[in-house]
Amino acid sequence: MKIHGPNAELTARHDWSEGLATFTVRPTGWSLPDFAPGQFSNLALPAEEAWDAETGASIRRAYSIASGPGRESMEFFIRMVADGALTPKLFDLEIGAGIHLDERVAGHFTLDGASDSEDLVLVGTGTGVAPYRPMIQDRSLRARFGRTILLYSDRFVKDLGYLDEFRELEREDPTFHFFPTITGPEPEEAWAGLRGRVNTFLVPDKYEALTGKPLTPERCQLFLCGNPQMIVDVQEALTPLGFQRHRKRDPGQLHMEKYW
């Protein structure tokens, strides 16, 4: 796809830790389209130092939208990949710099495909929590689910973006339950919460001990977003229990999106 110049600007940036930040991008001269929480858009920067109006050479990547619809800007929760083509350039941008934001959004990783259930279980690793944030913020989207469970993991506490926000939402909303867990060697004085990969909690006995209710395909819809190996591991563990991948023509309980 040829992109001949920026159509948006970077208006804000919040750094959670080194190489992990939320970027706020606002279009210039056009309005954002409506979209459903869970969808994604594309960001692009020039392939070289400056935009080439002739060739339109650019580097373009898809990112889940970490903010809700109906706003003047979009937020993206992004981790820098040291040898990546786009993220090092993105992290070098100054506030006010031009960037290209696709004028269309896409993706089917939304609550529209989930059947009504007692538990809506949102499982995210790393920046895979991004598409869940707008879902959680809009309580009306979750009204047809009895409880919303967010199971969210990263290596260190500092890398758990939106940690305080999710904790505050849990205090305000009795239908929302938040279970952050870390996998790195944090000292006990730095973290008194759960430890271990998210998939270790997605087995019947541990899930019930954690949430107080059973993990069954009759009462749960699971969304999995993040490390591809996590998704494979969870799918392999839950398939023998009767969980199946959701497809439009063959509805199931597992909704999956590989996203780092």
C-alpha atoms as an extended CHARMM CRD file, in Angstrom:
* protein
*
       260  EXT
         1         1  MET       CA              0.0000000000        0.0000000000        0.0000000000  PROA      1               0.0000000000
         2         2  LYS       CA              1.4520000000        3.3650000000       -1.0380000000  PROA      2               0.0000000000
         3         3  ILE       CA              1.2110000000        6.1120000000        1.5750000000  PROA      3               0.0000000000
         4         4  HSD       CA              2.4270000000        9.5110000000        0.4640000000  PROA      4               0.0000000000
         5         5  GLY       CA              2.3290000000       11.4050000000        3.7400000000  PROA      5               0.0000000000
         6         6  PRO       CA              0.8650000000       11.7490000000        7.2360000000  PROA      6               0.0000000000
         7         7  ASN       CA             -2.8420000000       12.2420000000        7.8630000000  PROA      7               0.0000000000
         8         8  ALA       CA             -2.6740000000       12.3440000000       11.6710000000  PROA      8               0.0000000000
         9         9  GLU       CA             -0.4580000000       13.5040000000       14.5150000000  PROA      9               0.0000000000
        10        10  LEU       CA              0.8870000000       12.0770000000       17.7320000000  PROA      10              0.0000000000
        11        11  THR       CA             -0.7890000000       14.1410000000       20.4510000000  PROA      11              0.0000000000
        12        12  ALA       CA              0.2510000000       12.3050000000       23.6270000000  PROA      12              0.0000000000
        13        13  ARG       CA              2.3580000000        9.4520000000       24.9190000000  PROA      13              0.0000000000
        14        14  HSD       CA              2.3380000000        7.6670000000       28.2610000000  PROA      14              0.0000000000
        15        15  ASP       CA              5.3620000000        5.5090000000       29.0760000000  PROA      15              0.0000000000
        16        16  TRP       CA              4.6170000000        2.5640000000       31.3640000000  PROA      16              0.0000000000
        17        17  SER       CA              8.1830000000        1.2460000000       31.3360000000  PROA      17              0.0000000000
        18        18  GLU       CA             11.1370000000        1.3560000000       28.9740000000  PROA      18              0.0000000000
        19        19  GLY       CA              9.9120000000        0.3450000000       25.5370000000  PROA      19              0.0000000000
        20        20  LEU       CA              6.2430000000        0.1290000000       26.5430000000  PROA      20              0.0000000000
        21        21  ALA       CA              3.9050000000        3.0520000000       25.9660000000  PROA      21              0.0000000000
        22        22  THR       CA              0.4270000000        4.1950000000       25.0450000000  PROA      22              0.0000000000
        23        23  PHE       CA              0.3610000000        6.4840000000       21.9850000000  PROA      23              0.0000000000
        24        24  THR       CA             -2.5320000000        8.8440000000       21.3170000000  PROA      24              0.0000000000
        25        25  VAL       CA             -3.0900000000        9.6620000000       17.6410000000  PROA      25              0.0000000000
        26        26  ARG       CA             -5.5220000000       12.2370000000       16.2960000000  PROA      26              0.0000000000
        27        27  PRO       CA             -6.5150000000       12.5910000000       12.6230000000  PROA      27              0.0000000000
        28        28  THR       CA             -5.8630000000       15.8830000000       10.8520000000  PROA      28              0.0000000000
        29        29  GLY       CA             -8.5880000000       17.0750000000        8.5150000000  PROA      29              0.0000000000
        30        30  TRP       CA            -10.8570000000       14.0370000000        8.8630000000  PROA      30              0.0000000000
        31        31  SER       CA            -12.9520000000       12.2920000000       11.5110000000  PROA      31              0.0000000000
        32        32  LEU       CA            -12.4780000000        8.8520000000       12.9850000000  PROA      32              0.0000000000
        33        33  PRO       CA            -14.9370000000        6.1730000000       11.8390000000  PROA      33              0.0000000000
        34        34  ASP       CA            -17.1900000000        4.3840000000       14.2590000000  PROA      34              0.0000000000
        35        35  PHE       CA            -15.8560000000        1.0260000000       15.3850000000  PROA      35              0.0000000000
        36        36  ALA       CA            -16.4880000000       -1.7920000000       17.8320000000  PROA      36              0.0000000000
        37        37  PRO       CA            -14.2130000000       -2.3430000000       20.8470000000  PROA      37              0.0000000000
        38        38  GLY       CA            -11.7850000000       -5.1050000000       19.9550000000  PROA      38              0.0000000000
        39        39  GLN       CA            -11.1300000000       -3.9440000000       16.3990000000  PROA      39              0.0000000000
        40        40  PHE       CA             -7.8040000000       -2.6630000000       15.0730000000  PROA      40              0.0000000000
        41        41  SER       CA             -6.3740000000       -0.0340000000       12.7800000000  PROA      41              0.0000000000
        42        42  ASN       CA             -3.0210000000        0.4880000000       11.0670000000  PROA      42              0.0000000000
        43        43  LEU       CA             -0.2630000000        2.9830000000       11.8100000000  PROA      43              0.0000000000
        44        44  ALA       CA              2.4140000000        3.8340000000        9.2510000000  PROA      44              0.0000000000
        45        45  LEU       CA              5.6160000000        5.8470000000        9.0420000000  PROA      45              0.0000000000
        46        46  PRO       CA              7.9200000000        6.4870000000        6.0730000000  PROA      46              0.0000000000
        47        47  ALA       CA             10.3170000000        3.7240000000        5.1200000000  PROA      47              0.0000000000
        48        48  GLU       CA             13.1560000000        6.2430000000        5.0170000000  PROA      48              0.0000000000
        49        49  GLU       CA             13.7350000000        9.3740000000        7.0950000000  PROA      49              0.0000000000
        50        50  ALA       CA             11.0520000000       11.3730000000        5.2960000000  PROA      50              0.0000000000
        51        51  TRP       CA              7.8580000000       10.6890000000        3.4100000000  PROA      51              0.0000000000
        52        52  ASP       CA              8.4010000000       10.0470000000       -0.2820000000  PROA      52              0.0000000000
        53        53  ALA       CA              5.5250000000       11.6140000000       -2.1810000000  PROA      53              0.0000000000
        54        54  GLU       CA              6.6280000000        9.8270000000       -5.3280000000  PROA      54              0.0000000000
        55        55  THR       CA              7.0250000000        6.2070000000       -4.2570000000  PROA      55              0.0000000000
        56        56  GLY       CA              4.8060000000        6.2210000000       -1.1730000000  PROA      56              0.0000000000
        57        57  ALA       CA              7.2080000000        3.7820000000        0.5040000000  PROA      57              0.0000000000
        58        58  SER       CA              6.1630000000        3.2020000000        4.1090000000  PROA      58              0.0000000000
        59        59  ILE       CA              6.1560000000        0.7450000000        7.0040000000  PROA      59              0.0000000000
        60        60  ARG       CA              2.6350000000       -0.1580000000        8.1380000000  PROA      60              0.0000000000
        61        61  ARG       CA              1.5050000000       -2.3170000000       11.0480000000  PROA      61              0.0000000000
        62        62  ALA       CA             -1.8200000000       -3.2460000000       12.6470000000  PROA      62              0.0000000000
        63        63  TYR       CA             -2.5220000000       -2.4240000000       16.2950000000  PROA      63              0.0000000000
        64        64  SER       CA             -5.5680000000       -3.0830000000       18.4560000000  PROA      64              0.0000000000
        65        65  ILE       CA             -7.3600000000        0.0810000000       19.4920000000  PROA      65              0.0000000000
        66        66  ALA       CA             -7.0230000000        0.6080000000       23.2420000000  PROA      66              0.0000000000
        67        67  SER       CA             -9.6280000000        3.3810000000       23.5090000000  PROA      67              0.0000000000
        68        68  GLY       CA            -13.3570000000        3.4960000000       22.9250000000  PROA      68              0.0000000000
        69        69  PRO       CA            -15.3070000000        4.8270000000       19.9320000000  PROA      69              0.0000000000
        70        70  GLY       CA            -16.8680000000        8.2750000000       19.7280000000  PROA      70              0.0000000000
        71        71  ARG       CA            -13.6730000000       10.2060000000       20.4900000000  PROA      71              0.0000000000
        72        72  GLU       CA            -11.4740000000       12.5610000000       18.5060000000  PROA      72              0.0000000000
        73        73  SER       CA             -8.3820000000       10.3740000000       18.8730000000  PROA      73              0.0000000000
        74        74  MET       CA             -7.3130000000        6.7310000000       19.1820000000  PROA      74              0.0000000000
        75        75  GLU       CA             -4.9760000000        5.1590000000       21.7150000000  PROA      75              0.0000000000
        76        76  PHE       CA             -2.5840000000        2.2910000000       21.0040000000  PROA      76              0.0000000000
        77        77  PHE       CA             -0.7430000000        0.2300000000       23.6510000000  PROA      77              0.0000000000
        78        78  ILE       CA              2.5640000000       -0.7410000000       22.0390000000  PROA      78              0.0000000000
        79        79  ARG       CA              5.7650000000       -2.5070000000       23.0080000000  PROA      79              0.0000000000
        80        80  MET       CA              8.9360000000       -1.6200000000       21.1350000000  PROA      80              0.0000000000
        81        81  VAL       CA             10.6240000000       -4.4280000000       19.2070000000  PROA      81              0.0000000000
        82        82  ALA       CA             14.3240000000       -3.5340000000       19.1650000000  PROA      82              0.0000000000
        83        83  ASP       CA             14.9340000000       -4.9610000000       15.7020000000  PROA      83              0.0000000000
        84        84  GLY       CA             11.4660000000       -4.1500000000       14.4020000000  PROA      84              0.0000000000
        85        85  ALA       CA             10.8150000000       -2.1040000000       11.3080000000  PROA      85              0.0000000000
        86        86  LEU       CA              8.2200000000        0.2950000000       12.7380000000  PROA      86              0.0000000000
        87        87  THR       CA              8.2630000000        0.4740000000       16.5340000000  PROA      87              0.0000000000
        88        88  PRO       CA             11.7790000000        1.9810000000       16.9230000000  PROA      88              0.0000000000
        89        89  LYS       CA             10.6920000000        4.7780000000       14.5840000000  PROA      89              0.0000000000
        90        90  LEU       CA              7.4600000000        5.1910000000       16.4890000000  PROA      90              0.0000000000
        91        91  PHE       CA              9.2150000000        5.4800000000       19.8510000000  PROA      91              0.0000000000
        92        92  ASP       CA             11.5200000000        8.1500000000       18.3750000000  PROA      92              0.0000000000
        93        93  LEU       CA              8.6030000000       10.4250000000       17.4420000000  PROA      93              0.0000000000
        94        94  GLU       CA              8.1430000000       13.7560000000       19.1910000000  PROA      94              0.0000000000
        95        95  ILE       CA              4.7110000000       14.9310000000       20.3050000000  PROA      95              0.0000000000
        96        96  GLY       CA              3.1220000000       16.7420000000       17.3710000000  PROA      96              0.0000000000
        97        97  ALA       CA              4.8870000000       14.6180000000       14.7660000000  PROA      97              0.0000000000
        98        98  GLY       CA              2.9900000000       13.4160000000       11.7290000000  PROA      98              0.0000000000
        99        99  ILE       CA              1.9480000000        9.7940000000       11.3270000000  PROA      99              0.0000000000
       100       100  HSD       CA             -0.3970000000        7.8820000000        9.0660000000  PROA      100             0.0000000000
       101       101  LEU       CA             -3.5280000000        6.3310000000       10.6010000000  PROA      101             0.0000000000
       102       102  ASP       CA             -5.7270000000        4.2100000000        8.3690000000  PROA      102             0.0000000000
       103       103  GLU       CA             -9.1380000000        5.7520000000        7.8880000000  PROA      103             0.0000000000
       104       104  ARG       CA            -10.7380000000        2.3110000000        8.1590000000  PROA      104             0.0000000000
       105       105  VAL       CA            -10.8830000000       -0.1050000000       11.0720000000  PROA      105             0.0000000000
       106       106  ALA       CA            -11.2220000000       -3.8630000000       10.8300000000  PROA      106             0.0000000000
       107       107  GLY       CA            -11.3400000000       -7.0670000000       12.8220000000  PROA      107             0.0000000000
       108       108  HSD       CA            -13.8230000000       -9.5690000000       14.2460000000  PROA      108             0.0000000000
       109       109  PHE       CA            -12.3640000000       -9.8610000000       17.7590000000  PROA      109             0.0000000000
       110       110  THR       CA            -15.4140000000       -8.1890000000       19.2900000000  PROA      110             0.0000000000
       111       111  LEU       CA            -18.1450000000       -9.0940000000       21.7390000000  PROA      111             0.0000000000
       112       112  ASP       CA            -20.6480000000       -9.2880000000       18.8840000000  PROA      112             0.0000000000
       113       113  GLY       CA            -19.5810000000      -12.8650000000       18.2000000000  PROA      113             0.0000000000
       114       114  ALA       CA            -19.9090000000      -14.0510000000       21.7970000000  PROA      114             0.0000000000
       115       115  SER       CA            -23.0350000000      -15.8010000000       23.0210000000  PROA      115             0.0000000000
       116       116  ASP       CA            -24.6990000000      -14.6560000000       26.2320000000  PROA      116             0.0000000000
       117       117  SER       CA            -22.9640000000      -16.3430000000       29.1390000000  PROA      117             0.0000000000
       118       118  GLU       CA            -22.5430000000      -16.3080000000       32.8930000000  PROA      118             0.0000000000
       119       119  ASP       CA            -18.8130000000      -15.5450000000       32.6000000000  PROA      119             0.0000000000
       120       120  LEU       CA            -17.1040000000      -13.4430000000       29.9450000000  PROA      120             0.0000000000
       121       121  VAL       CA            -13.4380000000      -14.3270000000       30.4350000000  PROA      121             0.0000000000
       122       122  LEU       CA            -10.9150000000      -11.9440000000       28.8780000000  PROA      122             0.0000000000
       123       123  VAL       CA             -7.3820000000      -13.3610000000       28.8480000000  PROA      123             0.0000000000
       124       124  GLY       CA             -4.4800000000      -11.1520000000       27.8020000000  PROA      124             0.0000000000
       125       125  THR       CA             -0.6960000000      -11.2680000000       27.8720000000  PROA      125             0.0000000000
       126       126  GLY       CA              1.4700000000       -8.1820000000       27.3850000000  PROA      126             0.0000000000
       127       127  THR       CA             -0.0650000000       -5.6450000000       25.0140000000  PROA      127             0.0000000000
       128       128  GLY       CA             -2.7640000000       -8.2180000000       24.2820000000  PROA      128             0.0000000000
       129       129  VAL       CA             -4.8240000000       -6.4590000000       26.9460000000  PROA      129             0.0000000000
       130       130  ALA       CA             -5.3380000000       -3.4950000000       24.5740000000  PROA      130             0.0000000000
       131       131  PRO       CA             -8.5730000000       -4.6340000000       22.8590000000  PROA      131             0.0000000000
       132       132  TYR       CA            -10.1600000000       -5.4540000000       26.2270000000  PROA      132             0.0000000000
       133       133  ARG       CA             -9.8160000000       -1.9570000000       27.6670000000  PROA      133             0.0000000000
       134       134  PRO       CA            -12.6670000000       -0.3810000000       25.6280000000  PROA      134             0.0000000000
       135       135  MET       CA            -14.7950000000       -3.4950000000       26.1880000000  PROA      135             0.0000000000
       136       136  ILE       CA            -14.3840000000       -3.1520000000       29.9330000000  PROA      136             0.0000000000
       137       137  GLN       CA            -14.8990000000        0.6120000000       29.9680000000  PROA      137             0.0000000000
       138       138  ASP       CA            -18.3250000000        0.3110000000       28.3330000000  PROA      138             0.0000000000
       139       139  ARG       CA            -20.3760000000       -1.5940000000       30.8850000000  PROA      139             0.0000000000
       140       140  SER       CA            -23.4140000000       -1.6330000000       28.5910000000  PROA      140             0.0000000000
       141       141  LEU       CA            -21.5180000000       -3.9090000000       26.1970000000  PROA      141             0.0000000000
       142       142  ARG       CA            -21.1400000000       -6.4400000000       28.9960000000  PROA      142             0.0000000000
       143       143  ALA       CA            -24.6990000000       -6.2850000000       30.3090000000  PROA      143             0.0000000000
       144       144  ARG       CA            -25.6120000000       -9.6380000000       28.7630000000  PROA      144             0.0000000000
       145       145  PHE       CA            -22.8390000000      -11.4020000000       30.6570000000  PROA      145             0.0000000000
       146       146  GLY       CA            -23.1860000000      -12.1780000000       34.3390000000  PROA      146             0.0000000000
       147       147  ARG       CA            -19.5520000000      -11.4620000000       35.2060000000  PROA      147             0.0000000000
       148       148  THR       CA            -16.5440000000      -10.1510000000       33.3210000000  PROA      148             0.0000000000
       149       149  ILE       CA            -13.2580000000      -11.7700000000       34.3390000000  PROA      149             0.0000000000
       150       150  LEU       CA             -9.9800000000      -10.1360000000       33.2140000000  PROA      150             0.0000000000
       151       151  LEU       CA             -6.9460000000      -12.3910000000       33.5730000000  PROA      151             0.0000000000
       152       152  TYR       CA             -3.8910000000      -10.3480000000       32.5710000000  PROA      152             0.0000000000
       153       153  SER       CA             -0.2180000000      -11.2750000000       32.6840000000  PROA      153             0.0000000000
       154       154  ASP       CA              3.1920000000       -9.8110000000       32.0040000000  PROA      154             0.0000000000
       155       155  ARG       CA              6.6900000000      -10.4800000000       33.2400000000  PROA      155             0.0000000000
       156       156  PHE       CA              7.0700000000       -7.5690000000       35.6780000000  PROA      156             0.0000000000
       157       157  VAL       CA              4.6830000000       -5.2950000000       37.5900000000  PROA      157             0.0000000000
       158       158  LYS       CA              5.9230000000       -2.2270000000       35.7110000000  PROA      158             0.0000000000
       159       159  ASP       CA              4.7890000000       -3.8010000000       32.4570000000  PROA      159             0.0000000000
       160       160  LEU       CA              1.1710000000       -4.2500000000       33.5570000000  PROA      160             0.0000000000
       161       161  GLY       CA             -0.3080000000       -1.2810000000       31.7330000000  PROA      161             0.0000000000
       162       162  TYR       CA             -3.5800000000        0.1730000000       33.0320000000  PROA      162             0.0000000000
       163       163  LEU       CA             -3.1210000000       -1.7330000000       36.3070000000  PROA      163             0.0000000000
       164       164  ASP       CA             -4.5000000000        1.0450000000       38.5250000000  PROA      164             0.0000000000
       165       165  GLU       CA             -7.3080000000        1.7910000000       36.0820000000  PROA      165             0.0000000000
       166       166  PHE       CA             -8.5040000000       -1.8190000000       36.0700000000  PROA      166             0.0000000000
       167       167  ARG       CA             -8.2850000000       -1.9920000000       39.8610000000  PROA      167             0.0000000000
       168       168  GLU       CA            -10.4190000000        1.1420000000       40.1590000000  PROA      168             0.0000000000
       169       169  LEU       CA            -12.9760000000       -0.2600000000       37.7130000000  PROA      169             0.0000000000
       170       170  GLU       CA            -13.1610000000       -3.4290000000       39.7910000000  PROA      170             0.0000000000
       171       171  ARG       CA            -13.9340000000       -1.3620000000       42.8950000000  PROA      171             0.0000000000
       172       172  GLU       CA            -16.6890000000        0.5120000000       41.0540000000  PROA      172             0.0000000000
       173       173  ASP       CA            -18.2760000000       -2.3760000000       39.1390000000  PROA      173             0.0000000000
       174       174  PRO       CA            -19.3600000000       -5.4970000000       41.0570000000  PROA      174             0.0000000000
       175       175  THR       CA            -19.6850000000       -7.4470000000       37.7890000000  PROA      175             0.0000000000
       176       176  PHE       CA            -16.0120000000       -6.9080000000       36.8680000000  PROA      176             0.0000000000
       177       177  HSD       CA            -13.2820000000       -9.0670000000       38.4260000000  PROA      177             0.0000000000
       178       178  PHE       CA             -9.6050000000       -8.3800000000       37.7800000000  PROA      178             0.0000000000
       179       179  PHE       CA             -6.8260000000      -10.9380000000       38.2200000000  PROA      179             0.0000000000
       180       180  PRO       CA             -3.3670000000       -9.6650000000       37.2550000000  PROA      180             0.0000000000
       181       181  THR       CA             -0.4600000000      -12.0960000000       37.4170000000  PROA      181             0.0000000000
       182       182  ILE       CA              3.2760000000      -11.8130000000       36.8200000000  PROA      182             0.0000000000
       183       183  THR       CA              5.7460000000      -14.3700000000       35.5210000000  PROA      183             0.0000000000
       184       184  GLY       CA              9.0550000000      -12.6770000000       36.3620000000  PROA      184             0.0000000000
       185       185  PRO       CA             11.1790000000      -12.8400000000       39.5490000000  PROA      185             0.0000000000
       186       186  GLU       CA              9.6850000000       -9.8370000000       41.3380000000  PROA      186             0.0000000000
       187       187  PRO       CA             10.5770000000       -9.6510000000       45.0670000000  PROA      187             0.0000000000
       188       188  GLU       CA              7.6950000000      -10.2780000000       47.4530000000  PROA      188             0.0000000000
       189       189  GLU       CA              7.7340000000       -6.6940000000       48.7050000000  PROA      189             0.0000000000
       190       190  ALA       CA              7.0980000000       -5.4900000000       45.1340000000  PROA      190             0.0000000000
       191       191  TRP       CA              4.2300000000       -7.8740000000       44.3410000000  PROA      191             0.0000000000
       192       192  ALA       CA              1.9050000000       -9.7260000000       46.6770000000  PROA      192             0.0000000000
       193       193  GLY       CA             -0.5030000000      -10.8590000000       43.9640000000  PROA      193             0.0000000000
       194       194  LEU       CA             -0.8130000000      -13.8530000000       41.6560000000  PROA      194             0.0000000000
       195       195  ARG       CA              2.2000000000      -15.4000000000       39.9630000000  PROA      195             0.0000000000
       196       196  GLY       CA              2.3740000000      -17.6730000000       36.9500000000  PROA      196             0.0000000000
       197       197  ARG       CA              1.3030000000      -17.7810000000       33.3280000000  PROA      197             0.0000000000
       198       198  VAL       CA             -2.3580000000      -17.1200000000       32.6110000000  PROA      198             0.0000000000
       199       199  ASN       CA             -2.9610000000      -20.5980000000       31.2270000000  PROA      199             0.0000000000
       200       200  THR       CA             -2.1300000000      -22.1410000000       34.6240000000  PROA      200             0.0000000000
       201       201  PHE       CA             -5.3200000000      -20.5260000000       35.9740000000  PROA      201             0.0000000000
       202       202  LEU       CA             -7.4650000000      -21.7610000000       33.0820000000  PROA      202             0.0000000000
       203       203  VAL       CA             -7.9610000000      -25.2870000000       34.3690000000  PROA      203             0.0000000000
       204       204  PRO       CA            -11.1840000000      -26.1780000000       36.1850000000  PROA      204             0.0000000000
       205       205  ASP       CA             -9.8760000000      -26.5040000000       39.7470000000  PROA      205             0.0000000000
       206       206  LYS       CA             -7.7160000000      -23.3610000000       39.6940000000  PROA      206             0.0000000000
       207       207  TYR       CA            -10.3080000000      -21.2750000000       37.8640000000  PROA      207             0.0000000000
       208       208  GLU       CA            -12.9920000000      -22.1800000000       40.3700000000  PROA      208             0.0000000000
       209       209  ALA       CA            -10.6470000000      -21.5290000000       43.2990000000  PROA      209             0.0000000000
       210       210  LEU       CA             -9.8100000000      -18.1250000000       41.8020000000  PROA      210             0.0000000000
       211       211  THR       CA            -13.2660000000      -16.9450000000       40.7110000000  PROA      211             0.0000000000
       212       212  GLY       CA            -15.6390000000      -19.0090000000       42.8380000000  PROA      212             0.0000000000
       213       213  LYS       CA            -17.4550000000      -20.5590000000       39.8730000000  PROA      213             0.0000000000
       214       214  PRO       CA            -16.7480000000      -23.4190000000       37.4440000000  PROA      214             0.0000000000
       215       215  LEU       CA            -15.0170000000      -23.1820000000       34.0990000000  PROA      215             0.0000000000
       216       216  THR       CA            -17.3330000000      -24.9430000000       31.6540000000  PROA      216             0.0000000000
       217       217  PRO       CA            -18.3440000000      -24.3370000000       28.0190000000  PROA      217             0.0000000000
       218       218  GLU       CA            -21.9880000000      -24.1090000000       29.1030000000  PROA      218             0.0000000000
       219       219  ARG       CA            -21.3750000000      -21.0020000000       31.2260000000  PROA      219             0.0000000000
       220       220  CYS       CA            -18.2080000000      -19.3250000000       29.8410000000  PROA      220             0.0000000000
       221       221  GLN       CA            -17.1000000000      -17.4290000000       26.7600000000  PROA      221             0.0000000000
       222       222  LEU       CA            -13.3050000000      -16.9470000000       26.5710000000  PROA      222             0.0000000000
       223       223  PHE       CA            -11.3710000000      -14.3200000000       24.6370000000  PROA      223             0.0000000000
       224       224  LEU       CA             -7.6400000000      -14.9730000000       24.2230000000  PROA      224             0.0000000000
       225       225  CYS       CA             -5.2700000000      -12.2570000000       23.0230000000  PROA      225             0.0000000000
       226       226  GLY       CA             -1.4830000000      -12.0640000000       23.1510000000  PROA      226             0.0000000000
       227       227  ASN       CA              1.3770000000      -14.5140000000       22.9190000000  PROA      227             0.0000000000
       228       228  PRO       CA              0.5600000000      -17.1150000000       20.2170000000  PROA      228             0.0000000000
       229       229  GLN       CA              1.9410000000      -19.9320000000       22.3800000000  PROA      229             0.0000000000
       230       230  MET       CA             -0.4140000000      -18.9740000000       25.2010000000  PROA      230             0.0000000000
       231       231  ILE       CA             -3.3320000000      -19.2500000000       22.8100000000  PROA      231             0.0000000000
       232       232  VAL       CA             -2.1910000000      -22.6670000000       21.6060000000  PROA      232             0.0000000000
       233       233  ASP       CA             -1.6910000000      -23.8970000000       25.1760000000  PROA      233             0.0000000000
       234       234  VAL       CA             -5.1040000000      -22.7280000000       26.3650000000  PROA      234             0.0000000000
       235       235  GLN       CA             -6.8940000000      -24.1470000000       23.3370000000  PROA      235             0.0000000000
       236       236  GLU       CA             -5.2020000000      -27.5230000000       23.7880000000  PROA      236             0.0000000000
       237       237  ALA       CA             -6.0810000000      -27.6010000000       27.4880000000  PROA      237             0.0000000000
       238       238  LEU       CA             -9.7280000000      -26.5980000000       27.0710000000  PROA      238             0.0000000000
       239       239  THR       CA            -10.6800000000      -28.5690000000       23.9600000000  PROA      239             0.0000000000
       240       240  PRO       CA            -10.9800000000      -31.8570000000       25.9190000000  PROA      240             0.0000000000
       241       241  LEU       CA            -13.3890000000      -30.0430000000       28.2640000000  PROA      241             0.0000000000
       242       242  GLY       CA            -15.7660000000      -29.2850000000       25.3960000000  PROA      242             0.0000000000
       243       243  PHE       CA            -14.5910000000      -25.7840000000       24.4950000000  PROA      243             0.0000000000
       244       244  GLN       CA            -14.2650000000      -25.1230000000       20.7670000000  PROA      244             0.0000000000
       245       245  ARG       CA            -12.9520000000      -22.3240000000       18.6190000000  PROA      245             0.0000000000
       246       246  HSD       CA            -15.6190000000      -19.8240000000       17.6080000000  PROA      246             0.0000000000
       247       247  ARG       CA            -16.4000000000      -19.5310000000       13.9320000000  PROA      247             0.0000000000
       248       248  LYS       CA            -19.1920000000      -17.5390000000       12.3590000000  PROA      248             0.0000000000
       249       249  ARG       CA            -20.8290000000      -20.6440000000       10.8960000000  PROA      249             0.0000000000
       250       250  ASP       CA            -19.9640000000      -22.8120000000       13.8740000000  PROA      250             0.0000000000
       251       251  PRO       CA            -20.2510000000      -20.7800000000       17.0890000000  PROA      251             0.0000000000
       252       252  GLY       CA            -17.9500000000      -21.7820000000       19.9250000000  PROA      252             0.0000000000
       253       253  GLN       CA            -16.5900000000      -20.4800000000       23.2110000000  PROA      253             0.0000000000
       254       254  LEU       CA            -12.9890000000      -19.6000000000       22.2900000000  PROA      254             0.0000000000
       255       255  HSD       CA            -12.3400000000      -16.2790000000       20.5220000000  PROA      255             0.0000000000
       256       256  MET       CA             -8.6660000000      -15.8020000000       19.6120000000  PROA      256             0.0000000000
       257       257  GLU       CA             -6.3480000000      -13.0250000000       18.4370000000  PROA      257             0.0000000000
       258       258  LYS       CA             -2.5640000000      -13.3510000000       18.2300000000  PROA      258             0.0000000000
       259       259  TYR       CA             -1.1590000000       -9.9980000000       19.3290000000  PROA      259             0.0000000000
       260       260  TRP       CA              2.0530000000       -9.0870000000       21.1250000000  PROA      260             0.0000000000
